[in-house]
Amino acid sequence: MSILSSNTIQEITKLKSRYPDDRQKSALLPALHLAQAEQGWLPVQAMDEVAEVLDIQPIEVYEVATFYTMFHVKKVGKFVIEVCRTGPCCTVGAEEFVQYMEEKLNIKVGETTEDGLITLKTVECLAACGTGPVLQIGPEYIYQENMTKKKFDDLIEELKIKGLKDV
Amino acid sequence: MSKKILLQHINVPGIHTLETYVAHGGYQSLKKAFSMSPDEVTEEVKKSGLRGRGGAGFPTGMKWSFLDKKSEKPRYLVCNADESEPGTFKDRYLMQHIPHALIEGMITSSYALGARTSYIYVRGEMMNVIQILEKAIQESYKAGYLGNNILGSNYSLDLYVHPGGGAYICGEETALLESLEGKRGNPRNKPPFPAVWGLYGCPTVVNNVETIADVPWIVNNGGEAYAAIGVGKSTGTKLISACGNINKPGVYEIELGVTVEDFIYSDQYCGGIPNGKKLKAVVAGGSSVPILPAELILRTINGEPRLMTYESLSDGGFVSGTMLGSGGFIVYDEDQCIVRNLWNFTRFYHHESCGQCSPCREGTGWMEKVLHRIEYGHGKMSDIDLLVDIAKKIEGKTICPLGEAAAWPVASAIRHFRHEFEEHVRNPESCCKRHLHRSMELVH
């Protein structure tokens, strides 16, 4: 029984046509994005199934999934909030903002809230240095720029409602 | 008003759609290019003096002419849209607002290079940009600007967007190609250069978003017209993404040759420093280039006003100059702590090192640890020279330039602000008081 839906497997199969016939491995990064969008993270079985569709060895998928920071090889919350911690954002208050996020969510960076709703992570530069502090919300990677405490409070309320709806 | 090539229509509502883009002169370069031979197009790009806008500033026409034309393998054009250099956010801005500018550039450039399939490698975090580009590409196919026999020219091109996975190193062109092949982003040894052995071992050109988006204007107006803009070998316009302690952060298209002072203080650009604070330092071309103190960024060591050009910014070499780099312009006011900002950048490079070469993998980590202990009040005076020593031992000893990118900020910060490092060691209480209460543990 596969864990990836037939729809996702079809989408991955379609991706292969973008690359030359003997170079299907090229579809690996976009394929992992599709698998993660569906699963919320990348369980080993999902990676094995991606390997099968692309006709490569599972190890080739693992080594790639663990190299790139966007792929979660451990279970994460329903929403992943990734906040930029790099220099330019820090000149406009990102460090204090990260502290506030930790307090508000009552978790440390790298942890997930008890209800499994939100994982908080710091990431490196998101190419939005003129509109810092900036964060992105997975699984869709929506950018939120010019962050303030108030905006973050509102965001958390919104995610709570969204999280309940989907259950 | 300064000449605008890329952002002329940025405020036109709907400019992200093909219809509006075409109504404002978009896609005209295709017909013009198809009436010329591919080599003639390359010749115009050479004449324009256009230099790579990603950071290295290598002449684009020359890069194109290195492409192995004798090879019978397919050729590829790959656009580097993996914008991740701290301080740099111009490509994201351009793609988000005028996606067709990049697509048009990809078509005329691919024609010049003889590529039949081209890819735009966009950093994965920019999912929003990826969706915008995918949609724009579909529009372009429908209008007959992509696909088979474009505008009856017999030239055919397929164009695809490829998402990255979150890795700064993939902005290095050979790491990008590895990544596009579905592998870890480990840079390759050069030579062979991508022009001979690139994507799938085929002749390949990798160009930055802004570089490619400049090509249609050059094709439409001629290389000489482009070369007439700017100063000396710094021709044309450049997108500068300005951030840090300024009143008006954002992306500005400047004619190369504006003075740095004007760029920082004029209302047309950054609009000065907020709250009447003084300028302390600037990192002028993305986090990798040397930091300069206020007096050296505004004037060269000889007292000449510093210009926003490749040559003027690098005047004085690394002793008193810096680089134009990617155009990521980060401004620091008098309250900013040089040590803390440097520690932050060094942590970035440590995090982003691919781990292939020991000097970079280990050295960036050592520098991060030493800077952390200085910043948090546990530094020794000998640590300052230790940092200089580590930086020297990384520089030039790695496969790709990430080594230099990590070493230059450290070397330059100590060169120009050694007193601040000494003060941290001597009197940790007086510096960065607000940070001392924080944990000694590194946040990873």
Interface residues (C-beta under 8 A of the other chain):
Chain A: R18 P20 R23 K25 S26 A27 L28 L29 P30 L32 H33 L54 I56 E60 E63 V64 F67 Y68 T69 M70 F71 R85 T86 G87 P88 C90 T91 V92 V109 G110 T122 V123 E124 C125 L126 A127 A128 C129 G130 T131 G132 Q136 E140 Y141 I142 Y143
Chain B: P74 E83 S84 E85 P86 G87 T88 F89 D91 R92 T117 R123 G124 E125 M126 M127 N128 Y160 H162 P163 G164 G165 G166 A167 Y168 S179 L180 E181 G182 K183 R184 G185 Y200 S241 A242 C243 G244 N245 P249 G250 V251 S287 G328 I330 Y332 Q336 R340 N341 N344 F345 F348 H351 E352 C354 V443 H444
